[in-house]
Amino acid sequence: ITHEQLAQSLSGIKTSLMLIVLDCPDAGLAVKALTGKDRIIIAGSTAEQPYSTRFSEYFVPALTDMQSDANDDGKISLLEAFTAASKKLDDFYRRMGLLKTETPVLDDNADGQASDQPWKHELDGSDGLTASKFFLSDVFIFYLYVSIVITYFGRHINGCKTGLPFPFRIKWADPH
């Protein structure tokens, strides 16, 4: 399946907000095709990084780790989890003495230009605002009523390992 085919399939899903996470080499290539109003796209690497990624190893735990709650409001926003995972990923490469071969990026303003520092959205008005207001805990409560796509391990999209890392099912809507 191509990025464009995935985008076409997702366009048939009716939802108020959709989360798409791609964690694979060159994941950033898909951002332009998948971007859209009321979509948050997270890519484990940029379009120029054809190497295996480790982002999900840090991102998935950050979604429920209260240390990710940077503003201490008792909830972890998607932006807080992304930020915590990005920092832990940087720490991993630094600690191992390795050249960093992946840069996680996020697009949530439908411009198709993902940011590697969405936590700066208040300063530069770019990506990050929608992700700062998105709480996955709300999705767990209302998951039957919300269509959300989280790709991780399992299915294959242009070489991306995809699937769900969580112990629940999300009903995939058939756009046809």
C-alpha positions, 0 to 999 in steps of 0.5 A: 500500500502506498502513502496515497492509498493509505490516505485515501482509505483513511479519508473515508473514516469519519472522526473529529480527530485522527491520530496516525503514528508511523515509526519506520525508516523514512516515515516522514515521506508519508506526512504530506500525503496523510496530512489533513484537517483534524489529523495529527501525524507523528513520524518516527523519522524524517523523509531523509532518514532511511534507517531503522527506528527506535522511537516507539520504544520511548513513545509508547511508554511515554503515553502512560508515564506520569513523568511525561506530564510536563505541566503537572496537570495530571494528564499526559497530552500527546505533545508531552508524550512526543516531547518526552520520547524525543528527549529519551531518544536523544539521550539513548544516542548520546549515552551509546555514543552513536550518531543519531539516525532518526528524528521524530516529527509531528504535523498537526496543522495540516500544512504537510511540513512536520516539525521536529520541535513541536513543543515550540508551537507557542513561540513560532505558531507551527505544529504542536497546538492540537497535540497539546490538547489531545489526551489519549486517556480520553480516547481510551474512555470513548474509543468506541465512538472515536476512530483513531489510527495508531500504527506500530507493529504488525501490518505493513505500509511501505516498509513500516511495521504497523499495528496497535501497541495497546491491549484494546481493539479499535474498530477499523471503519471500512470506507466502502 
